């Protein structure tokens, strides 16, 4: 049974950076699965891909993702205004955070 997904994308070997993205079914929220998965993928990015920087974005109202990323050592960097177009044509802000290999 699949309960979610996680992966790295926008892998840029010139700048040694990438972005992490994940989703988890609501039935499994609050059980530590997302934190465990993010930590494992961050470890892979830094140890196997030799990434210098891994970033992530989340919606300002998504407190669960904020907490997961904070627990995994991601640092708040700012707000990307109207960074995502929604299905209804409106736009949403996204919060951007990152972790460096030196963190």
C-alpha positions as CSV (number, residue, x, y, z in Angstrom):
1,X,0.0,0.0,0.0
2,X,1.3,3.4,-1.0
3,X,0.8,6.1,1.7
4,X,2.7,8.9,0.1
5,X,5.5,9.9,-2.1
6,X,8.8,11.8,-1.8
7,X,11.5,12.8,-4.2
8,X,14.2,15.2,-5.3
9,X,13.7,17.4,-8.4
10,X,15.4,20.3,-10.2
11,X,18.7,18.7,-9.5
12,X,21.4,21.1,-10.7
13,X,24.9,19.7,-10.7
14,X,26.4,23.1,-11.6
15,X,25.2,24.6,-8.3
16,X,25.0,21.4,-6.4
17,X,21.4,22.1,-5.4
18,X,18.0,20.5,-5.6
19,X,14.5,20.7,-4.2
20,X,12.7,18.1,-2.1
21,X,9.0,17.5,-2.4
22,X,6.6,15.1,-0.7
23,X,3.0,14.3,0.1
24,X,1.4,12.0,2.6
25,X,-2.1,10.7,2.9
26,X,-4.0,12.5,5.8
27,X,-4.6,9.1,7.5
28,X,-0.9,9.0,8.2
29,X,-0.3,12.6,9.4
30,X,1.2,13.1,12.8
31,X,2.9,9.7,13.0
32,X,6.4,10.9,12.1
33,X,6.5,9.2,8.7
34,X,7.1,12.5,6.7
35,X,9.9,13.5,9.0
36,X,11.6,10.1,8.7
37,X,11.2,10.2,4.9
38,X,12.5,13.8,4.6
39,X,15.5,13.0,6.8
40,X,16.3,9.9,4.7
41,X,16.1,11.8,1.4
42,X,18.1,14.7,2.7
43,X,20.8,12.3,3.9
44,X,20.8,10.8,0.4
45,X,21.1,14.2,-1.3
46,X,24.0,15.3,0.9
47,X,25.9,11.9,1.0
48,X,25.2,10.4,-2.5
49,X,24.5,13.4,-4.7
50,X,27.0,15.7,-2.9
51,X,24.4,18.4,-2.8
52,X,25.4,21.7,-1.1
53,X,21.8,23.0,-0.8
54,X,18.4,21.4,-0.7
55,X,15.4,23.6,-0.7
56,X,11.7,23.1,-0.2
57,X,8.5,25.1,-0.4
58,X,5.2,24.9,1.4
59,X,1.9,26.8,1.6
60,X,1.8,29.3,4.5
61,X,-1.2,27.6,6.0
62,X,0.4,24.1,6.0
63,X,1.7,24.0,9.5
64,X,2.3,20.3,9.4
65,X,4.8,20.7,6.5
66,X,6.4,23.6,8.3
67,X,7.0,21.5,11.4
68,X,8.4,18.5,9.4
69,X,10.9,20.8,7.5
70,X,11.9,22.6,10.7
71,X,12.5,19.2,12.5
72,X,14.7,18.2,9.6
73,X,16.9,21.3,9.9
74,X,15.5,23.4,7.1
75,X,15.8,27.1,7.7
76,X,13.2,29.7,6.7
77,X,14.4,32.0,3.9
78,X,11.3,33.9,2.9
79,X,8.0,34.2,1.1
80,X,7.7,33.8,-2.6
81,X,4.7,36.0,-3.5
82,X,2.1,34.5,-5.9
83,X,4.5,31.7,-6.7
84,X,1.9,29.0,-7.5
85,X,-1.1,29.2,-9.8
86,X,-4.1,27.4,-8.3
87,X,-6.6,25.4,-10.4
88,X,-9.2,28.2,-10.1
89,X,-6.7,30.7,-11.7
90,X,-5.8,32.5,-8.4
91,X,-2.3,32.6,-7.0
92,X,-0.8,31.5,-3.7
93,X,2.3,32.5,-1.8
94,X,4.8,29.8,-1.0
95,X,7.3,29.8,1.9
96,X,10.8,28.7,0.9
97,X,13.3,27.1,3.2
98,X,16.6,25.3,2.7
99,X,19.3,23.2,4.4
100,X,22.9,23.4,3.5
101,X,25.5,20.6,3.7
102,X,27.3,22.7,6.3
103,X,24.2,23.0,8.6
